[in-house]
Amino acid sequence: MDVPAKRSMDLEVAKNFAAAIAIGLGTLSPAYAIGYMASRAMEAIGRNPEAAPKIQTAMILAVAFAEAIAIYALVVALVIKFV
Amino acid sequence: MHISIAAETLFMIGPLPVTNALLMSWIAMALLVAVGLSFTYRMRVVPGGMQNVGETIIEAGIGFFSDVMGSRREAEKVFPIVATLFIFILLSNWIGLVPGVGTIGYLEEPKEEIVHEETVAPVDEHAAPEGETEEAAAPAEAEAHGPVFVPFFRSAYSDLNMTLALAIISVLATHVFGIMTIGFFKHAHKFFNFSSPINFFVGILELFGEVSKMVSFSFRLFGNIFAGEVLLVVILSLVPYVAPLPFFALEVFVGFIQALVFSMLTLVFMKVAMAEAEGH
């Protein structure tokens, strides 16, 4: 045997793993948070349909904040993959 | 399939680079100016034609913002900047979906070899055509890249510079409106509060919160629009016909939602800045 066995991954392989794990794990929490918030908002609308516009506005805002976290994870994954 | 996070430079004006995203934002600006001029051409008290369309849009906007702000007077104060943010982001996102954006371009030959060092020094592969590239004579692997495709047009907010600029403008505008409404000292008191150590640290945290708002605004819009572009590039390179249609619909929707979220968040932060500080 001329070539010693490699004991670690290539950089490219590691990068791919890192990008996949970054986005995979990073979207778990925001997904749960958005689902929870939306379910509570729908419950509130069901109880009080007249307040629907206000509840809807507040819900969209809160969902945007939660989604931003998922976007941070996405940007990290993109930076790992493409930079 | 060529995807680059940084927007490619097309030409230089003096020392400043002009990127394809900047070019698209100029196109959006020209469109908006043209539409705005058509709204106010020969204005009459009883509107007709284009003026009617403009008034309908503005009525809808101010109605919606008044609901969020609570009072119509305050909504009228902030309406120019918030509505401009909404319309500009919306139009930029949507014209970034027009066929030809991202696909019409030219091939650029790299002038020098791009050298990767073993110690992973960040070499910018997306340098300007006449830009400098470091060439190290030290032991390093030399990779010569083939010709790079540079699109003429690219969705304006897929460039982090554009979104960061908007984020800075938005956060500064909330401060300006806060100072204009409740006065400089009351506004500064929210951040520099010397009444007790705890309040002082809360004030410092609020200051960091403002910086984090800038980061969050810019990355939210950048991430959504750039990821949408990457998604479209990948799908179009896999199945060019019929299959990308749902993804284009998704991008239309996302463009609208992101414009709405950006402007509504700015509106809400302005409302918070313009409110008197409540006692805790």
Chai-1 contact restraints between the chains, C-beta under 6 A:
chainA,res_idxA,chainB,res_idxB,connection_type,confidence,min_distance_angstrom,max_distance_angstrom,comment,restraint_id
A,T57,B,V68,contact,1.0,0.0,6.0,A-B,restraint_1
A,A64,B,V261,contact,1.0,0.0,6.0,A-B,restraint_2
A,A68,B,S216,contact,1.0,0.0,6.0,A-B,restraint_3
A,A68,B,R220,contact,1.0,0.0,6.0,A-B,restraint_4
A,I71,B,F219,contact,1.0,0.0,6.0,A-B,restraint_5
A,I71,B,R220,contact,1.0,0.0,6.0,A-B,restraint_6
A,I71,B,G223,contact,1.0,0.0,6.0,A-B,restraint_7
A,Y72,B,F219,contact,1.0,0.0,6.0,A-B,restraint_8
A,L74,B,G223,contact,1.0,0.0,6.0,A-B,restraint_9
A,L74,B,A227,contact,1.0,0.0,6.0,A-B,restraint_10
A,V75,B,F219,contact,1.0,0.0,6.0,A-B,restraint_11
A,V75,B,G223,contact,1.0,0.0,6.0,A-B,restraint_12
A,F82,B,I3,contact,1.0,0.0,6.0,A-B,restraint_13
A,F82,B,I5,contact,1.0,0.0,6.0,A-B,restraint_14
